């Protein structure tokens, strides 16, 4: 799931990058030594978990990822005449804009699409106001079991990274929610120049950890993205907190991250 953020730029959709790109690995200084995990996996050698972020680790307050929860309030401060139906239609146009791209756009590009759909001029001041920094906890929250599960995986020596279609400030958002320190590396679409299921997204994360695909377990709330990871040689699980297991026989599922503690 595409994550909300606070600011950022991205590469041109589909841009080719040298592989790997150390400057965007966001590695922590001290690497953990992953122990061999004996669980319900074909390889029997899972040493790390690669997490999607939105829908797996965190969710938006109010239930909407984009635009941010304070979007309407900010726009109305500039033009109080905007009606709810105009907001709804413009936000739908923004969703279509996202769907048409192969990578995550810059914030301002996205906001221009939505604002023009409303009929509001995307002035520099309004664009700046829409990207102003706010405490992450005012717009985002972690799922109830996340911190406890990450703490236990960390205690067991399981290595962890994030693979997310998101803007570059995702690590800052995680820091504001108290989970950034668990992850050794971040693979972010706006920096890599592509979205999942492009193989570069998965490979960037496992390469950053110095592990083979079969040594990594990928977790996402989209079963098609988990299926893509499995096809590339990764272990995979779809998380289905509020829905039935995915209708993809080749994609195992879990109902909560706490189930990872039984697998690893």
HELIX and SHEET records of a PDB file:
HELIX    1   1 UNK A   22  UNK A   24  5                                   3    
HELIX    2   2 UNK A   71  UNK A   78  1                                   8    
HELIX    3   3 UNK A   84  UNK A   99  1                                  16    
HELIX    4   4 UNK A  107  UNK A  118  1                                  12    
HELIX    5   5 UNK A  124  UNK A  130  1                                   7    
HELIX    6   6 UNK A  136  UNK A  138  5                                   3    
HELIX    7   7 UNK A  146  UNK A  155  1                                  10    
HELIX    8   8 UNK A  170  UNK A  176  1                                   7    
HELIX    9   9 UNK A  180  UNK A  182  5                                   3    
HELIX   10  10 UNK A  189  UNK A  192  1                                   4    
HELIX   11  11 UNK A  199  UNK A  209  1                                  11    
HELIX   12  12 UNK A  213  UNK A  215  5                                   3    
HELIX   13  13 UNK A  223  UNK A  231  1                                   9    
HELIX   14  14 UNK A  257  UNK A  259  5                                   3    
HELIX   15  15 UNK A  260  UNK A  263  1                                   4    
SHEET    1   A 6 UNK A 185  UNK A 188  0                                        
SHEET    2   A 6 UNK A 159  UNK A 164  1                                        
SHEET    3   A 6 UNK A  48  UNK A  51  1                                        
SHEET    4   A 6 UNK A 216  UNK A 220  1                                        
SHEET    5   A 6 UNK A 235  UNK A 239  1                                        
SHEET    6   A 6 UNK A 253  UNK A 254  1                                        
SHEET    1   B 2 UNK A  58  UNK A  60  0                                        
SHEET    2   B 2 UNK A 140  UNK A 142 -1                                        
END                                                                             
